[in-house]
């Protein structure tokens, strides 16, 4: 009787380990991953069989920035990238594509706020006995505008005005014949708690008036105001000269009669 021996041959099949999905990690940079003109990202890739290679593209522009990876003996490799020359307070959509990884990681980041441009159409108006200030928001806010700050003759008004204020009325009466130097600035506060304000020279004026009329007297610049005052006071001066001339003539005639 024959015996049949069944020989079972087991073949070991090695399964290839696929690379893990790219991970974006938001590393806090003073409460933010972004400054007003740059974005810093950390990248983590696992199981690279060859040196890892990743590219970051912003807003689908087709221009990519390579990620710099640190040498590693572990299965996980980390790298970083800094995107520079960005616009303040702007949303950027970032796409990352790496070799050996089919998945594309996407992250949306807004850059930090920055210094706004000066408030527009700044005017000073005398209404009754008080000066009134009017302005419009900056054309380039570089953020939501945190507040407005008014300075009169070197003294800043406290507290700052809220970000929707476009008008301010001085508490003290204006004294005719005095000059007030007035400026207003717009300010943002970034994620590092820094106060970033507009240039005061872009919204600064001097107010001077000798006319006691209660009608509004508007000043946008010192030079235009001075011209306006000269035009207002010249007629009064002419009348005064004519009155003096008439009195002089009468006195001379009276002296002639007496003698």
C-alpha positions as CSV (number, residue, x, y, z in Angstrom):
1,X,0.0,0.0,0.0
2,X,1.4,3.3,-1.0
3,X,1.5,6.3,1.2
4,X,1.0,9.7,-0.3
5,X,2.7,12.5,1.5
6,X,1.2,15.9,1.0
7,X,3.8,18.5,1.2
8,X,2.4,22.0,1.9
9,X,4.6,24.8,0.7
10,X,3.9,28.2,2.3
11,X,5.2,31.1,0.4
12,X,5.8,34.3,2.4
13,X,4.6,37.3,0.6
14,X,5.9,40.7,1.8
15,X,3.3,43.4,1.7
16,X,4.5,46.9,0.8
17,X,3.8,49.6,3.4
18,X,2.3,52.6,1.8
19,X,3.4,56.1,2.9
20,X,1.1,57.7,5.4
21,X,-1.0,60.7,4.6
22,X,0.8,64.0,4.9
23,X,0.1,65.9,8.1
24,X,0.0,69.6,8.5
25,X,0.8,70.8,12.0
26,X,0.0,74.4,13.0
27,X,2.9,75.4,15.2
28,X,2.1,78.5,17.2
29,X,4.3,81.5,16.4
30,X,3.4,83.9,19.1
31,X,-0.3,82.9,18.9
32,X,-0.2,82.6,15.2
33,X,1.4,80.5,12.3
34,X,1.6,83.7,10.3
35,X,3.1,87.2,10.5
36,X,1.7,90.1,8.4
37,X,3.9,89.1,5.4
38,X,4.8,85.4,5.9
39,X,3.4,82.0,6.8
40,X,5.4,79.3,8.7
41,X,4.3,75.6,8.3
42,X,5.5,72.3,9.8
43,X,5.2,69.2,7.6
44,X,5.3,65.6,8.8
45,X,5.7,62.7,6.4
46,X,6.0,59.0,7.3
47,X,7.6,56.0,5.6
48,X,9.6,57.7,2.9
49,X,11.6,55.0,1.1
50,X,13.9,57.7,-0.3
51,X,14.6,61.3,0.7
52,X,11.3,63.0,1.1
53,X,10.3,65.8,-1.3
54,X,7.3,68.1,-0.8
55,X,6.2,71.3,-2.5
56,X,3.8,74.0,-1.2
57,X,1.7,76.0,-3.6
58,X,-0.4,79.1,-2.6
59,X,-3.7,80.0,-4.2
60,X,-3.1,77.7,-7.2
61,X,-0.6,80.1,-8.7
62,X,1.6,77.3,-10.1
63,X,4.6,78.6,-8.2
64,X,5.7,76.2,-5.5
65,X,8.1,76.4,-2.6
66,X,10.0,73.3,-1.5
67,X,9.9,72.0,2.1
68,X,13.2,71.7,3.9
69,X,13.4,68.3,5.8
70,X,15.7,67.5,8.6
71,X,17.8,64.3,8.5
72,X,16.0,61.6,10.4
73,X,16.6,57.9,11.2
74,X,13.0,57.4,12.3
75,X,10.0,56.4,10.2
76,X,8.7,59.9,10.6
77,X,10.4,62.8,8.9
78,X,9.6,66.4,9.7
79,X,10.3,69.6,7.7
80,X,9.3,73.2,7.6
81,X,8.7,75.9,5.0
82,X,8.3,79.7,5.2
83,X,6.2,81.5,2.6
84,X,7.4,85.1,2.4
85,X,6.4,88.4,0.7
86,X,2.7,87.9,1.3
87,X,0.0,90.6,1.7
88,X,-1.2,91.5,5.2
89,X,-4.6,90.3,6.4
90,X,-5.1,88.1,3.3
91,X,-6.5,84.6,3.1
92,X,-4.1,82.0,1.4
93,X,-5.1,78.5,0.4
94,X,-2.0,76.3,0.6
95,X,-1.7,73.0,-1.2
96,X,1.1,70.5,-0.5
97,X,2.1,67.7,-2.8
98,X,4.8,65.2,-1.9
99,X,6.6,62.5,-3.8
100,X,5.4,58.9,-3.0
101,X,2.2,60.3,-1.6
102,X,-0.8,60.6,-3.7
103,X,-2.8,62.7,-1.2
104,X,-2.6,66.5,-1.4
105,X,-2.8,68.3,1.9
106,X,-4.7,71.6,2.0
107,X,-4.6,74.3,4.6
108,X,-6.2,77.8,4.7
109,X,-4.4,80.5,6.6
110,X,-4.9,84.3,7.0
111,X,-1.9,86.5,7.4
112,X,-1.7,88.8,10.4
113,X,-2.9,92.5,10.4
114,X,-0.5,95.4,9.7
115,X,-0.3,99.1,9.8
116,X,-3.3,100.8,8.0
117,X,-3.1,103.8,5.7
118,X,-4.2,107.1,7.2
119,X,-8.0,107.9,7.6
120,X,-9.4,109.7,4.5
121,X,-11.0,113.1,4.0
122,X,-10.1,114.4,7.4
123,X,-11.8,117.7,8.2
124,X,-12.0,120.1,11.2
125,X,-15.1,122.3,11.5
126,X,-16.0,125.0,14.0
127,X,-19.7,124.5,14.9
128,X,-20.9,127.1,17.4
129,X,-18.1,127.2,20.0
130,X,-16.7,123.6,19.5
131,X,-14.4,122.1,16.9
132,X,-15.8,119.0,15.2
133,X,-13.7,116.4,13.5
134,X,-14.9,114.2,10.6
135,X,-13.1,111.5,8.6
136,X,-13.6,108.3,6.5
137,X,-12.0,104.9,7.0
138,X,-8.6,104.1,5.6
139,X,-8.5,103.0,1.9
140,X,-6.0,100.2,2.9
141,X,-7.1,99.0,6.4
142,X,-4.8,95.9,6.5
143,X,-7.2,94.6,9.1
144,X,-10.5,95.2,10.8
145,X,-9.3,98.5,12.4
146,X,-9.2,98.3,16.2
147,X,-9.6,102.0,17.1
148,X,-9.0,105.6,16.1
149,X,-6.8,108.0,18.1
150,X,-7.2,111.7,18.1
151,X,-4.3,114.0,19.2
152,X,-4.9,117.8,19.9
153,X,-1.8,120.0,20.5
154,X,0.3,117.0,21.4
155,X,-2.2,115.5,23.8
156,X,-3.9,112.2,22.9
157,X,-7.6,112.0,23.7
158,X,-8.4,109.1,26.1
159,X,-9.8,106.5,25.7
160,X,-9.3,105.8,21.9
161,X,-12.4,106.0,19.8
162,X,-14.0,102.7,18.7
163,X,-13.5,101.4,15.1
164,X,-16.9,102.6,13.8
165,X,-16.5,106.2,15.0
166,X,-16.1,108.7,12.2
167,X,-16.8,111.9,14.2
168,X,-15.5,113.6,17.3
169,X,-16.6,116.8,19.0
170,X,-14.1,118.6,21.3
171,X,-15.4,119.2,24.8
172,X,-13.6,122.5,25.4
173,X,-14.7,125.7,23.6
174,X,-12.5,126.9,20.8
175,X,-10.8,130.2,21.6
176,X,-10.8,132.6,18.6
177,X,-7.4,133.5,17.4
178,X,-5.6,130.4,18.6
179,X,-4.1,127.6,16.5
180,X,-4.9,123.9,17.2
181,X,-2.8,121.2,15.7
182,X,-5.0,118.1,15.3
183,X,-4.3,114.7,13.9
184,X,-6.1,111.3,13.8
185,X,-4.6,107.9,13.2
186,X,-6.2,104.4,12.6
187,X,-4.7,101.5,14.6
188,X,-4.7,97.7,14.4
189,X,-3.5,95.2,17.0
190,X,-1.7,92.1,15.8
191,X,-1.6,88.6,17.3
192,X,1.5,89.6,19.2
193,X,-0.4,92.4,20.9
194,X,1.6,95.1,19.0
195,X,-0.2,98.3,18.2
196,X,0.3,99.2,14.6
197,X,-1.0,102.7,13.6
198,X,-1.1,104.8,10.5
199,X,1.3,107.6,9.8
200,X,-0.1,110.7,11.6
201,X,1.5,113.0,8.9
202,X,-1.1,111.7,6.4
203,X,-4.0,113.0,8.5
204,X,-2.8,116.1,10.3
205,X,-4.0,119.7,10.1
206,X,-3.8,123.1,11.9
207,X,-7.0,125.1,12.7
208,X,-7.0,128.9,13.1
209,X,-9.9,131.2,13.0
210,X,-10.6,134.9,14.1
211,X,-14.2,135.0,12.8
212,X,-16.7,135.0,15.6
213,X,-19.5,133.9,13.3
214,X,-21.5,130.9,14.5
215,X,-21.6,129.6,10.9
216,X,-19.5,126.4,10.4
217,X,-16.0,127.1,9.3
218,X,-14.4,124.1,7.7
219,X,-10.6,123.5,7.5
220,X,-8.8,120.7,5.7
221,X,-5.3,122.2,5.6
222,X,-3.6,125.1,7.3
223,X,-2.8,126.9,4.0
224,X,-6.4,126.8,2.7
225,X,-7.7,128.0,6.1
226,X,-5.3,131.0,6.2
227,X,-6.5,132.1,2.7
228,X,-10.1,131.8,3.9
229,X,-9.5,134.0,6.9
230,X,-7.8,136.7,4.8
231,X,-10.8,136.8,2.6
232,X,-13.1,137.1,5.5
233,X,-11.2,139.9,7.4
234,X,-10.2,142.0,4.4
235,X,-13.6,143.7,3.9
236,X,-13.8,144.7,7.6
237,X,-10.4,146.2,7.3
238,X,-11.4,148.2,4.3
239,X,-14.4,149.7,6.1
240,X,-12.3,150.7,9.0
241,X,-9.8,152.5,6.8
242,X,-12.6,154.4,5.1
243,X,-14.0,155.5,8.5
244,X,-10.7,156.8,9.7
245,X,-10.2,158.8,6.4
246,X,-13.6,160.4,6.8
247,X,-12.9,161.5,10.4
248,X,-9.6,163.0,9.4
249,X,-11.1,165.1,6.6
250,X,-13.8,166.5,9.0
251,X,-11.2,167.5,11.6
252,X,-9.1,169.3,9.0
253,X,-12.2,171.2,7.8
254,X,-13.0,172.2,11.4
255,X,-9.5,173.5,12.0
256,X,-9.7,175.6,8.8
257,X,-13.0,177.2,9.9
258,X,-11.7,178.0,13.4
259,X,-8.5,179.7,12.2
